[in-house]
């Protein structure tokens, strides 16, 4: 966990889409497995 050397970067549109899905009822767990994003990243985007 927390391996920053992979350096996956997600653009703002992707982040917004994931947050919108979360806001419409998708669980963070589902979004993590569907899009290959860590839960930490998703929670950070939601906070932003």
PQR file of N, CA, C, O and H, with PARSE charges and radii, in Angstrom:
ATOM      1  N   UNK A   1       0.831  -1.197   0.000 -0.4000 1.5000
ATOM      2  CA  UNK A   1       0.000   0.000   0.000 -0.0000 2.0000
ATOM      3  C   UNK A   1       0.875   1.260   0.000  0.5500 1.7000
ATOM      4  O   UNK A   1       1.989   1.267   0.523 -0.5500 1.4000
ATOM      5  N   UNK A   2       0.340   2.308  -0.595 -0.4000 1.5000
ATOM      6  CA  UNK A   2       1.046   3.578  -0.573 -0.0000 2.0000
ATOM      7  C   UNK A   2       2.296   3.596  -1.415  0.5500 1.7000
ATOM      8  O   UNK A   2       3.211   4.375  -1.147 -0.5500 1.4000
ATOM      9  H   UNK A   2      -0.566   2.302  -1.019  0.4000 1.0000
ATOM     10  N   UNK A   3       2.357   2.733  -2.456 -0.4000 1.5000
ATOM     11  CA  UNK A   3       3.528   2.721  -3.315 -0.0000 2.0000
ATOM     12  C   UNK A   3       3.412   3.862  -4.315  0.5500 1.7000
ATOM     13  O   UNK A   3       2.645   3.777  -5.274 -0.5500 1.4000
ATOM     14  H   UNK A   3       1.614   2.100  -2.674  0.4000 1.0000
ATOM     15  N   UNK A   4       4.174   4.928  -4.092 -0.4000 1.5000
ATOM     16  CA  UNK A   4       4.053   6.108  -4.935 -0.0000 2.0000
ATOM     17  C   UNK A   4       4.858   5.999  -6.220  0.5500 1.7000
ATOM     18  O   UNK A   4       4.718   6.849  -7.099 -0.5500 1.4000
ATOM     19  H   UNK A   4       4.798   4.996  -3.313  0.4000 1.0000
ATOM     20  N   UNK A   5       5.689   4.987  -6.354 -0.4000 1.5000
ATOM     21  CA  UNK A   5       6.526   4.883  -7.547 -0.0000 2.0000
ATOM     22  C   UNK A   5       5.724   4.523  -8.794  0.5500 1.7000
ATOM     23  O   UNK A   5       6.190   4.743  -9.911 -0.5500 1.4000
ATOM     24  H   UNK A   5       5.803   4.297  -5.640  0.4000 1.0000
ATOM     25  N   UNK A   6       4.506   3.965  -8.614 -0.4000 1.5000
ATOM     26  CA  UNK A   6       3.693   3.660  -9.788 -0.0000 2.0000
ATOM     27  C   UNK A   6       3.195   4.943 -10.427  0.5500 1.7000
ATOM     28  O   UNK A   6       3.012   4.997 -11.643 -0.5500 1.4000
ATOM     29  H   UNK A   6       4.126   3.786  -7.706  0.4000 1.0000
ATOM     30  N   UNK A   7       2.972   5.988  -9.617 -0.4000 1.5000
ATOM     31  CA  UNK A   7       2.615   7.299 -10.114 -0.0000 2.0000
ATOM     32  C   UNK A   7       1.367   7.347 -10.973  0.5500 1.7000
ATOM     33  O   UNK A   7       1.332   8.070 -11.968 -0.5500 1.4000
ATOM     34  H   UNK A   7       3.121   5.944  -8.629  0.4000 1.0000
ATOM     35  N   UNK A   8       0.339   6.588 -10.608 -0.4000 1.5000
ATOM     36  CA  UNK A   8      -0.921   6.658 -11.355 -0.0000 2.0000
ATOM     37  C   UNK A   8      -1.515   8.044 -11.181  0.5500 1.7000
ATOM     38  O   UNK A   8      -1.729   8.513 -10.063 -0.5500 1.4000
ATOM     39  H   UNK A   8       0.368   6.000  -9.800  0.4000 1.0000
ATOM     40  N   UNK A   9      -1.776   8.685 -12.302 -0.4000 1.5000
ATOM     41  CA  UNK A   9      -2.386  10.007 -12.240 -0.0000 2.0000
ATOM     42  C   UNK A   9      -3.758   9.943 -12.896  0.5500 1.7000
ATOM     43  O   UNK A   9      -3.912   9.401 -13.990 -0.5500 1.4000
ATOM     44  H   UNK A   9      -1.603   8.304 -13.210  0.4000 1.0000
ATOM     45  N   UNK A  10      -4.730  10.491 -12.226 -0.4000 1.5000
ATOM     46  CA  UNK A  10      -6.085  10.507 -12.748 -0.0000 2.0000
ATOM     47  C   UNK A  10      -6.456  11.945 -13.070  0.5500 1.7000
ATOM     48  O   UNK A  10      -6.187  12.853 -12.283 -0.5500 1.4000
ATOM     49  H   UNK A  10      -4.604  10.931 -11.337  0.4000 1.0000
ATOM     50  N   UNK A  11      -7.074  12.152 -14.231 -0.4000 1.5000
ATOM     51  CA  UNK A  11      -7.434  13.522 -14.579 -0.0000 2.0000
ATOM     52  C   UNK A  11      -8.668  13.976 -13.810  0.5500 1.7000
ATOM     53  O   UNK A  11      -9.364  13.172 -13.190 -0.5500 1.4000
ATOM     54  H   UNK A  11      -7.292  11.415 -14.870  0.4000 1.0000
ATOM     55  N   UNK A  12      -8.925  15.273 -13.861 -0.4000 1.5000
ATOM     56  CA  UNK A  12     -10.010  15.849 -13.070 -0.0000 2.0000
ATOM     57  C   UNK A  12     -11.382  15.293 -13.470  0.5500 1.7000
ATOM     58  O   UNK A  12     -12.248  15.103 -12.616 -0.5500 1.4000
ATOM     59  H   UNK A  12      -8.360  15.926 -14.365  0.4000 1.0000
ATOM     60  N   UNK A  13     -11.578  15.035 -14.767 -0.4000 1.5000
ATOM     61  CA  UNK A  13     -12.858  14.483 -15.216 -0.0000 2.0000
ATOM     62  C   UNK A  13     -13.114  13.116 -14.601  0.5500 1.7000
ATOM     63  O   UNK A  13     -14.231  12.806 -14.189 -0.5500 1.4000
ATOM     64  H   UNK A  13     -10.874  15.189 -15.461  0.4000 1.0000
ATOM     65  N   UNK A  14     -12.058  12.300 -14.546 -0.4000 1.5000
ATOM     66  CA  UNK A  14     -12.194  10.969 -13.953 -0.0000 2.0000
ATOM     67  C   UNK A  14     -12.523  11.082 -12.465  0.5500 1.7000
ATOM     68  O   UNK A  14     -13.405  10.387 -11.962 -0.5500 1.4000
ATOM     69  H   UNK A  14     -11.151  12.552 -14.881  0.4000 1.0000
ATOM     70  N   UNK A  15     -11.805  11.963 -11.768 -0.4000 1.5000
ATOM     71  CA  UNK A  15     -12.047  12.156 -10.338 -0.0000 2.0000
ATOM     72  C   UNK A  15     -13.478  12.606 -10.091  0.5500 1.7000
ATOM     73  O   UNK A  15     -14.152  12.111  -9.187 -0.5500 1.4000
ATOM     74  H   UNK A  15     -11.088  12.528 -12.177  0.4000 1.0000
ATOM     75  N   UNK A  16     -13.938  13.561 -10.917 -0.4000 1.5000
ATOM     76  CA  UNK A  16     -15.301  14.086 -10.761 -0.0000 2.0000
ATOM     77  C   UNK A  16     -16.330  12.987 -11.004  0.5500 1.7000
ATOM     78  O   UNK A  16     -17.333  12.903 -10.295 -0.5500 1.4000
ATOM     79  H   UNK A  16     -13.391  13.962 -11.651  0.4000 1.0000
ATOM     80  N   UNK A  17     -16.085  12.155 -11.996 -0.4000 1.5000
ATOM     81  CA  UNK A  17     -17.003  11.063 -12.303 -0.0000 2.0000
ATOM     82  C   UNK A  17     -17.101  10.104 -11.112  0.5500 1.7000
ATOM     83  O   UNK A  17     -18.198   9.697 -10.728 -0.5500 1.4000
ATOM     84  H   UNK A  17     -15.270  12.223 -12.572  0.4000 1.0000
ATOM     85  N   UNK A  18     -15.959   9.748 -10.535 -0.4000 1.5000
ATOM     86  CA  UNK A  18     -15.949   8.828  -9.394 -0.0000 2.0000
ATOM     87  C   UNK A  18     -16.687   9.445  -8.203  0.5500 1.7000
ATOM     88  O   UNK A  18     -17.481   8.772  -7.546 -0.5500 1.4000
ATOM     89  H   UNK A  18     -15.068  10.078 -10.847  0.4000 1.0000
ATOM     90  N   UNK A  19     -16.423  10.723  -7.927 -0.4000 1.5000
ATOM     91  CA  UNK A  19     -17.109  11.395  -6.816 -0.0000 2.0000
ATOM     92  C   UNK A  19     -18.608  11.482  -7.080  0.5500 1.7000
ATOM     93  O   UNK A  19     -19.411  11.289  -6.167 -0.5500 1.4000
ATOM     94  H   UNK A  19     -15.778  11.269  -8.460  0.4000 1.0000
ATOM     95  N   UNK A  20     -18.991  11.771  -8.327 -0.4000 1.5000
ATOM     96  CA  UNK A  20     -20.419  11.815  -8.678 -0.0000 2.0000
ATOM     97  C   UNK A  20     -21.077  10.456  -8.454  0.5500 1.7000
ATOM     98  O   UNK A  20     -22.187  10.380  -7.928 -0.5500 1.4000
ATOM     99  H   UNK A  20     -18.338  11.928  -9.068  0.4000 1.0000
ATOM    100  N   UNK A  21     -20.393   9.387  -8.851 -0.4000 1.5000
ATOM    101  CA  UNK A  21     -20.930   8.036  -8.627 -0.0000 2.0000
ATOM    102  C   UNK A  21     -21.091   7.758  -7.139  0.5500 1.7000
ATOM    103  O   UNK A  21     -22.082   7.169  -6.708 -0.5500 1.4000
ATOM    104  H   UNK A  21     -19.491   9.448  -9.278  0.4000 1.0000
ATOM    105  N   UNK A  22     -20.103   8.189  -6.360 -0.4000 1.5000
ATOM    106  CA  UNK A  22     -20.191   8.035  -4.900 -0.0000 2.0000
ATOM    107  C   UNK A  22     -21.409   8.792  -4.366  0.5500 1.7000
ATOM    108  O   UNK A  22     -22.162   8.280  -3.537 -0.5500 1.4000
ATOM    109  H   UNK A  22     -19.298   8.667  -6.710  0.4000 1.0000
ATOM    110  N   UNK A  23     -21.586  10.022  -4.857 -0.4000 1.5000
ATOM    111  CA  UNK A  23     -22.688  10.865  -4.382 -0.0000 2.0000
ATOM    112  C   UNK A  23     -24.049  10.325  -4.791  0.5500 1.7000
ATOM    113  O   UNK A  23     -25.058  10.656  -4.168 -0.5500 1.4000
ATOM    114  H   UNK A  23     -20.974  10.438  -5.530  0.4000 1.0000
ATOM    115  N   UNK A  24     -24.089   9.500  -5.827 -0.4000 1.5000
ATOM    116  CA  UNK A  24     -25.374   8.940  -6.254 -0.0000 2.0000
ATOM    117  C   UNK A  24     -25.587   7.527  -5.709  0.5500 1.7000
ATOM    118  O   UNK A  24     -26.495   6.820  -6.146 -0.5500 1.4000
ATOM    119  H   UNK A  24     -23.270   9.231  -6.332  0.4000 1.0000
ATOM    120  N   UNK A  25     -24.755   7.123  -4.762 -0.4000 1.5000
ATOM    121  CA  UNK A  25     -25.042   5.892  -4.044 -0.0000 2.0000
ATOM    122  C   UNK A  25     -24.059   4.748  -4.194  0.5500 1.7000
ATOM    123  O   UNK A  25     -24.206   3.726  -3.523 -0.5500 1.4000
ATOM    124  H   UNK A  25     -24.018   7.697  -4.407  0.4000 1.0000
ATOM    125  N   UNK A  26     -23.052   4.888  -5.061 -0.4000 1.5000
ATOM    126  CA  UNK A  26     -22.058   3.816  -5.169 -0.0000 2.0000
ATOM    127  C   UNK A  26     -21.170   3.821  -3.926  0.5500 1.7000
ATOM    128  O   UNK A  26     -20.814   4.883  -3.415 -0.5500 1.4000
ATOM    129  H   UNK A  26     -22.933   5.718  -5.606  0.4000 1.0000
ATOM    130  N   UNK A  27     -20.817   2.640  -3.447 -0.4000 1.5000
ATOM    131  CA  UNK A  27     -19.940   2.587  -2.283 -0.0000 2.0000
ATOM    132  C   UNK A  27     -18.490   2.779  -2.711  0.5500 1.7000
ATOM    133  O   UNK A  27     -18.116   2.474  -3.843 -0.5500 1.4000
ATOM    134  H   UNK A  27     -21.105   1.778  -3.862  0.4000 1.0000
ATOM    135  N   UNK A  28     -17.691   3.286  -1.794 -0.4000 1.5000
ATOM    136  CA  UNK A  28     -16.265   3.471  -2.074 -0.0000 2.0000
ATOM    137  C   UNK A  28     -15.637   2.126  -2.419  0.5500 1.7000
ATOM    138  O   UNK A  28     -14.792   2.040  -3.310 -0.5500 1.4000
ATOM    139  H   UNK A  28     -17.995   3.534  -0.875  0.4000 1.0000
ATOM    140  N   UNK A  29     -16.052   1.076  -1.712 -0.4000 1.5000
ATOM    141  CA  UNK A  29     -15.522  -0.262  -1.971 -0.0000 2.0000
ATOM    142  C   UNK A  29     -15.780  -0.694  -3.418  0.5500 1.7000
ATOM    143  O   UNK A  29     -14.884  -1.210  -4.085 -0.5500 1.4000
ATOM    144  H   UNK A  29     -16.738   1.146  -0.988  0.4000 1.0000
ATOM    145  N   UNK A  30     -17.016  -0.481  -3.899 -0.4000 1.5000
ATOM    146  CA  UNK A  30     -17.354  -0.831  -5.274 -0.0000 2.0000
ATOM    147  C   UNK A  30     -16.531  -0.018  -6.271  0.5500 1.7000
ATOM    148  O   UNK A  30     -16.032  -0.556  -7.259 -0.5500 1.4000
ATOM    149  H   UNK A  30     -17.744  -0.062  -3.357  0.4000 1.0000
ATOM    150  N   UNK A  31     -16.395   1.276  -6.005 -0.4000 1.5000
ATOM    151  CA  UNK A  31     -15.642   2.142  -6.908 -0.0000 2.0000
ATOM    152  C   UNK A  31     -14.173   1.740  -6.955  0.5500 1.7000
ATOM    153  O   UNK A  31     -13.548   1.781  -8.014 -0.5500 1.4000
ATOM    154  H   UNK A  31     -16.801   1.713  -5.203  0.4000 1.0000
ATOM    155  N   UNK A  32     -13.626   1.353  -5.813 -0.4000 1.5000
ATOM    156  CA  UNK A  32     -12.229   0.897  -5.756 -0.0000 2.0000
ATOM    157  C   UNK A  32     -12.020  -0.304  -6.671  0.5500 1.7000
ATOM    158  O   UNK A  32     -11.086  -0.332  -7.472 -0.5500 1.4000
ATOM    159  H   UNK A  32     -14.134   1.319  -4.952  0.4000 1.0000
ATOM    160  N   UNK A  33     -12.895  -1.292  -6.543 -0.4000 1.5000
ATOM    161  CA  UNK A  33     -12.700  -2.504  -7.321 -0.0000 2.0000
ATOM    162  C   UNK A  33     -13.018  -2.289  -8.791  0.5500 1.7000
ATOM    163  O   UNK A  33     -12.390  -2.898  -9.657 -0.5500 1.4000
ATOM    164  H   UNK A  33     -13.654  -1.269  -5.893  0.4000 1.0000
ATOM    165  N   UNK A  34     -13.993  -1.423  -9.083 -0.4000 1.5000
ATOM    166  CA  UNK A  34     -14.376  -1.214 -10.476 -0.0000 2.0000
ATOM    167  C   UNK A  34     -13.348  -0.399 -11.251  0.5500 1.7000
ATOM    168  O   UNK A  34     -13.086  -0.674 -12.422 -0.5500 1.4000
ATOM    169  H   UNK A  34     -14.503  -0.928  -8.380  0.4000 1.0000
ATOM    170  N   UNK A  35     -12.763   0.611 -10.593 -0.4000 1.5000
ATOM    171  CA  UNK A  35     -11.865   1.523 -11.313 -0.0000 2.0000
ATOM    172  C   UNK A  35     -10.393   1.391 -10.929  0.5500 1.7000
ATOM    173  O   UNK A  35      -9.538   2.082 -11.483 -0.5500 1.4000
ATOM    174  H   UNK A  35     -12.976   0.834  -9.642  0.4000 1.0000
ATOM    175  N   UNK A  36     -10.101   0.501  -9.980 -0.4000 1.5000
ATOM    176  CA  UNK A  36      -8.708   0.288  -9.597 -0.0000 2.0000
ATOM    177  C   UNK A  36      -8.073   1.482  -8.911  0.5500 1.7000
ATOM    178  O   UNK A  36      -6.887   1.761  -9.087 -0.5500 1.4000
ATOM    179  H   UNK A  36     -10.795  -0.060  -9.530  0.4000 1.0000
ATOM    180  N   UNK A  37      -8.886   2.189  -8.119 -0.4000 1.5000
ATOM    181  CA  UNK A  37      -8.409   3.357  -7.382 -0.0000 2.0000
ATOM    182  C   UNK A  37      -8.429   2.998  -5.900  0.5500 1.7000
ATOM    183  O   UNK A  37      -9.323   2.282  -5.448 -0.5500 1.4000
ATOM    184  H   UNK A  37      -9.849   1.962  -7.975  0.4000 1.0000
ATOM    185  N   UNK A  38      -7.461   3.485  -5.152 -0.4000 1.5000
ATOM    186  CA  UNK A  38      -7.449   3.173  -3.723 -0.0000 2.0000
ATOM    187  C   UNK A  38      -8.552   3.946  -3.003  0.5500 1.7000
ATOM    188  O   UNK A  38      -8.953   5.026  -3.436 -0.5500 1.4000
ATOM    189  H   UNK A  38      -6.736   4.067  -5.520  0.4000 1.0000
ATOM    190  N   UNK A  39      -9.035   3.379  -1.901 -0.4000 1.5000
ATOM    191  CA  UNK A  39     -10.074   4.061  -1.128 -0.0000 2.0000
ATOM    192  C   UNK A  39      -9.558   5.389  -0.586  0.5500 1.7000
ATOM    193  O   UNK A  39     -10.314   6.354  -0.475 -0.5500 1.4000
ATOM    194  H   UNK A  39      -8.709   2.502  -1.549  0.4000 1.0000
ATOM    195  N   UNK A  40      -8.279   5.436  -0.251 -0.4000 1.5000
ATOM    196  CA  UNK A  40      -7.685   6.678   0.259 -0.0000 2.0000
ATOM    197  C   UNK A  40      -7.811   7.793  -0.780  0.5500 1.7000
ATOM    198  O   UNK A  40      -8.153   8.928  -0.448 -0.5500 1.4000
ATOM    199  H   UNK A  40      -7.665   4.652  -0.341  0.4000 1.0000
ATOM    200  N   UNK A  41      -7.533   7.459  -2.037 -0.4000 1.5000
ATOM    201  CA  UNK A  41      -7.645   8.453  -3.112 -0.0000 2.0000
ATOM    202  C   UNK A  41      -9.079   8.934  -3.256  0.5500 1.7000
ATOM    203  O   UNK A  41      -9.332  10.133  -3.378 -0.5500 1.4000
ATOM    204  H   UNK A  41      -7.255   6.537  -2.307  0.4000 1.0000
ATOM    205  N   UNK A  42     -10.014   7.996  -3.241 -0.4000 1.5000
ATOM    206  CA  UNK A  42     -11.423   8.365  -3.420 -0.0000 2.0000
ATOM    207  C   UNK A  42     -11.884   9.273  -2.285  0.5500 1.7000
ATOM    208  O   UNK A  42     -12.549  10.279  -2.532 -0.5500 1.4000
ATOM    209  H   UNK A  42      -9.809   7.023  -3.142  0.4000 1.0000
ATOM    210  N   UNK A  43     -11.539   8.930  -1.039 -0.4000 1.5000
ATOM    211  CA  UNK A  43     -11.935   9.772   0.076 -0.0000 2.0000
ATOM    212  C   UNK A  43     -11.302  11.163  -0.037  0.5500 1.7000
ATOM    213  O   UNK A  43     -11.933  12.157   0.322 -0.5500 1.4000
ATOM    214  H   UNK A  43     -10.999   8.112  -0.838  0.4000 1.0000
ATOM    215  N   UNK A  44     -10.070  11.242  -0.529 -0.4000 1.5000
ATOM    216  CA  UNK A  44      -9.404  12.530  -0.711 -0.0000 2.0000
ATOM    217  C   UNK A  44     -10.147  13.374  -1.758  0.5500 1.7000
ATOM    218  O   UNK A  44     -10.348  14.574  -1.573 -0.5500 1.4000
ATOM    219  H   UNK A  44      -9.557  10.435  -0.821  0.4000 1.0000
ATOM    220  N   UNK A  45     -10.552  12.725  -2.862 -0.4000 1.5000
ATOM    221  CA  UNK A  45     -11.283  13.458  -3.910 -0.0000 2.0000
ATOM    222  C   UNK A  45     -12.627  13.947  -3.390  0.5500 1.7000
ATOM    223  O   UNK A  45     -13.053  15.058  -3.706 -0.5500 1.4000
ATOM    224  H   UNK A  45     -10.390  11.750  -3.013  0.4000 1.0000
ATOM    225  N   UNK A  46     -13.294  13.118  -2.595 -0.4000 1.5000
ATOM    226  CA  UNK A  46     -14.596  13.505  -2.038 -0.0000 2.0000
ATOM    227  C   UNK A  46     -14.429  14.746  -1.156  0.5500 1.7000
ATOM    228  O   UNK A  46     -15.248  15.665  -1.199 -0.5500 1.4000
ATOM    229  H   UNK A  46     -12.948  12.215  -2.339  0.4000 1.0000
ATOM    230  N   UNK A  47     -13.360  14.760  -0.360 -0.4000 1.5000
ATOM    231  CA  UNK A  47     -13.109  15.892   0.523 -0.0000 2.0000
ATOM    232  C   UNK A  47     -12.825  17.177  -0.263  0.5500 1.7000
ATOM    233  O   UNK A  47     -13.203  18.273   0.153 -0.5500 1.4000
ATOM    234  H   UNK A  47     -12.695  14.014  -0.325  0.4000 1.0000
ATOM    235  N   UNK A  48     -12.162  17.018  -1.388 -0.4000 1.5000
ATOM    236  CA  UNK A  48     -11.841  18.176  -2.215 -0.0000 2.0000
ATOM    237  C   UNK A  48     -13.099  18.677  -2.854  0.5500 1.7000
ATOM    238  O   UNK A  48     -13.065  19.655  -3.600 -0.5500 1.4000
ATOM    239  H   UNK A  48     -11.855  16.128  -1.726  0.4000 1.0000
TER
END
